[in-house]
């Protein structure tokens, strides 16, 4: 049987919800690459990807950019705001100088919940996916943004619990989707078992159901199988997921087992989920021949659009077509994210959405 647990409601002190990604947003957060990160030898390749993401976001909403290199940040803010003004776009850029170890805003950025008092930002601990890389600057970044007034009067609350945004998916109605490989890894919260983690997710995020995937992985992934590389809510009753059709591929067995788990999951009313398989891109390898984690599941939903990572492979066209079917009311904006996978992430990994009502310009 697929893991399907925590179906009963927990008692929480106040009503709170983790919005679905398709809920209205005020801004998207980017932590800009700089030569002090692992991108040092790839700046000429990776900055155009960030610029493409930034310009796409500004067509629909505001953008928050932080960077350790102040001169680069100032120039960037001026150029992007000029671009938005010249093209009469609704978005504007807020820039904040702040130190950072890397660029994965999805995992070190704040997680915003809706409460009876309005939006509230939670500053979970970040330890670089269980201490794999330096992390201290990234863990402090949200406080820099708060001190700069980015979040207005909305509180930023420190939480003594390791949780990355890429490790959880919300349907906006109290159901979370996650992986046991990630959340139960001892290097994150070693004193906590599945039940205590579920209780924590209920107390902090208002979850009354947690769907655990016990299978599924991507070679080259540093995150211990983040859900946002494998399976995503595209509506409260609909999940899209990575599928590998190649029996000889090393991913085939794990992803087939994940597909079976998804088929056994049920919505809160007991009905099965609608499921859509995403294309399997041709392998991308680094200079040493190691497989890189390219996935079409790493898309970002924003106001009026979906930003879809593509990789300059034949399957890109089918991925765009499927995404158009999944989100008929949103524009699909394809962005070549091939350079991002050389540092083992993609589009969703470098972004964090901030819900409506938080960021104002």
N, C-alpha and C positions, 0 to 999 in steps of 0.2 A: 504493500500500500504506500502511496505517496504520503509524505508528512503533511498533515493538515490539522493544525492544532490551535489551541487558544480560541475556541469558538464561543466560549462564554464571555459575558461582559465583566470587566474589572470595574471596581468602584474607584473613581477618580475624584479628586478634590474640587475640580472645576472643569467645565466642558471645554475641551480643546480638540483641534483637528489638524492633521498635517494635510495641507491642500494638495490636490493632484496637480501635476505639472501644467495641465491645461487651464488651470484657474487663472484669472486676470493677474497680470504682473505689472510692477512699476519699473523694474530694471533687471539687467543681467550683470553679474560680476565677473570680471576677468583679472587674473593675476599675471601681469605681463612678463614674458621671458626677458632675462638679462644675462650678460656674460658671466655672472657669478653662479649660474645654474648649470645643470647638465646640458643645457642647450648651447653652451659656449661655442662649440664647433659647428653649430647648425643655425645660427641666428639668421643668416641670409635665406634659409629655407623655411624656418618656422614663423618668422615675423609676418610674412605675407598671409599665412593661414590665420593668424590672430587678427590681422587687419581685415580680412574678408569676413570673419565672424563679427567683428566690431561694426563694420558697415552694414551688415545684414541686420543686426540687432537694432541699430539706430533707425532703420526704416519702420520699426514697430514700437520701440520703447527706449527708455534711457539706459545708459551704460555706466557702470562703476569700474574704473581701472585703477589698480595699484601697481606700483613698480618701485624697485629699490634705487634705480638710476634716475635721479630727479630731472636732469636735463632732458633725457629721453622722454620722460613722462610729460613734461611741459610741452615739448614739441608735438608729441602724440595727441595730447588734449586739444591743442590749437588746431592741428590738421583735421582731426575728426569732427570737431565742432564746426569748423569751416565747411567741411563736406556736408554735414547735416543741414546747415543753414542754406548753403547754395542749392541743395536739392530739396529744400522745404520739407525735411523729414521731421517727424514728431519727437524723435529722441535727441537727447543731449548727453554730453560726457561729464562725469564727475571724476576728477583725478585725485588720488591720495598717495603721497610718497610713503612707502612702507617696506621694510625688509621682508624678503621671502627666500626660502630655500629652493622653491620650485614653482610650478604654474598650475597645479591641479586644484583649482578653486572648488570643484564639486566636492572635494573631500575635506578641505580645510575651511571652506566658507561656512557661514551661519546657516542653520536650518530653521526656517520660519514657520511657526504654527499660528493658527487662528484661535483666539480665546474670546471669552465673553467681553473682555476689555479691548479687543482689537488685536492686530498682529503683535507677536512677541518673538524675538530672535534668540535661539539657543546656541550657545558657544560650546559645543562638545569638544572634548580633548581630541587632538590629532597627534598620532605618533608614527606617521609614515608607514601605515599598513603593517603595524606590529614591529616597528623599529628597524625597518629595512634600510632606511636612508636618514640623513639629517632632517630634523623636523621642527626645531625650536622656534625658528622665525615664522614658519607657517602657522604654528599653533597660536602665536600671539597676534596674527594679522587682523583677525576680526575686531580685536580691541582697538587697534589703530584706526580702523574704519569707523568704529563707534565714536572714538574720541574726536574724530574729524567731523562728526555730525552727519555722516552719510545716512544714518538710520533715523534722523530727526529725534523725536521724543520717545521712540519705541525702545523698550529696554533690551539690552543684550545680557543674557543671563549665563554665567559660566556653569557648565555641567561636568561633574567629575565622572565622566563615562566616555570611553572611546567609541566614536561612531562617525562614519564617513557618509556623506550624502549619496555617494554612488552605491552604497550597500543596501539601500532601501528604496522601494517603490510604493507610492500611496495611490489608492483609488479615490481619495478625497472623502470617502464615506466610512473610514475606520478600519479598512483592511490594508495591511502591509504585506508586501512580497519581498522576500530576502533569501539568502543562501546560508546554509549551516556552515559551509566551508569558510565563509568570512566571519560571521558574527560569533561563531563558537571557537575561533582560533585563540588559543591561550595567550598569545602575545598581545592581545587587545585588552580584554577584561578577564584576567586569569581566575578570579575568585567567583565568577558567575557561570551558572549552567543555563540551559535553554529556558527553563521556567523562570529564573530570576531575570534573564534578559527580556523575556516577554513582558514580565511585570514592569520593568523599567520602560519599555516601549509604550506600554499602556499609560503609565503615569506621566511620561514626558510628551508623548506624541498623540495621546488619545486613541491608540490602537485598541480595538476590541477583537481583532482577528489577526493572526500572523500566519501567512502561508510560507512554509519553509521548502526550498528546493535543496535536495541532498545530492544532486548530480548536476554536471555541467561545468565546463571550464574552457579557457582559451589558452593555448600555448603562448608564452611570453608575457602573460598577465602577472603583474606584481601585487595585485590587490586581494588575492585569495578568492577569486570568483565573485567580483562585484556583480550585483544583479543588473546594473545598467549596461553591462556588456553582453548579457544573456537573454533577459526577458523583461518586457516593459508593458505597463498598462497604457493602452491608447484610448480606452473608454472604461467606465466602471465595470463593464461586462466583457471586455475584450483585451486579450493579451497577445502581443506579437513576440516572437522569440527566434533565436538563432537555431538553424537546422543545418546539419551536415549530410548531404546525400551521398557522399563518397565513402563506400564501405571500407576502403583501404586507408582512409585518412585516420590519423591518430585520435581525432575528436569524435569519430562516429559513435562509438559505444556510449560515451558519457552524455553526448547531446541527444541520442536516441532515448536514453534513460530519463533525461530531463523532460523530453517531450511527453513521455508516458506519465510522469508526475503532473505535468500541466493538464493533461487530459483528465486526470482524476480529481483535480481541484474543483471545488464547487463555490459558487457565489454564496452570499449570506442567506439567500432564499432557497438554496439547495440546487439551483440549476447550474449546468456546466458553463464554463466560460467559452466564449467565441475565441478561437485561436487562429493566428495567421503566422505561417512560417516566413522568415526573411531569407533572402538569398545568401549563399555561402560564397564569399569572394575568393578568387584565386589566391594562393599563398603569397604572402609578402615576407621576405626574409631580410635580415640585416647583413652587414659586410662579412660576418662570421658564419652566415648560413643559418642563423637561428630564426625560427618562425616568430612573426610579430602578430599582436592581437588585433587585427582588423575586424571590425564588426559593424554592421548596419544598425544594430540595436542602440548604438551610442548617439542617438539623435537628441536634439533639444527642442521642446515645444515652447514657443513664445506666443505673444499676442498676435493672432492672425497668421502665424507661419510655423513651419517645422524646419529647423536647420538640420539637414541630413549629411552625415559624413560620407564621402565617396573616396575612392582610392585609385582611380585611373586603371580600373580593371573592367573586363567585359560585363560583369554583373551589376555595375553601377546603374545602368539603364533600367534593369528590372527592379532594382531597389527603389528608384524614383517612382516607377509606375505603381508599385505596391504601396508606397507611402502616400501617393496621391489618392489611392482608393481608401486607405485607412483614415485619412484626414481630408475629406472632400471640401471642408469649409476653410481650409488653411492653405496658404501658398507653400509649396515645397521648394526650399532653397538649398540646392546641393553645393557643398563646399569641399574642395579637395583637401582631405586631411591625411594624405599619405605621409607627409613629414612628421605628423604627431605620433604615428604608431612606432616610429623609430625610438621614441622614449616611452613606448608601451602604454599609450593612452589614445583617446580620440576626442571628438568634439564635446560630447556631454561632460567628459572628465575635466575639461578646462573651463567650464562655465558653471555658474550657480545663479538660478533665478531668484529674485526677490519679489514677493507678492505685492499686489496693488496696495497702495496706501502707505508704503514704507519710505521709498525714495522719492523725493521731490526736487525739482530743479528750478 
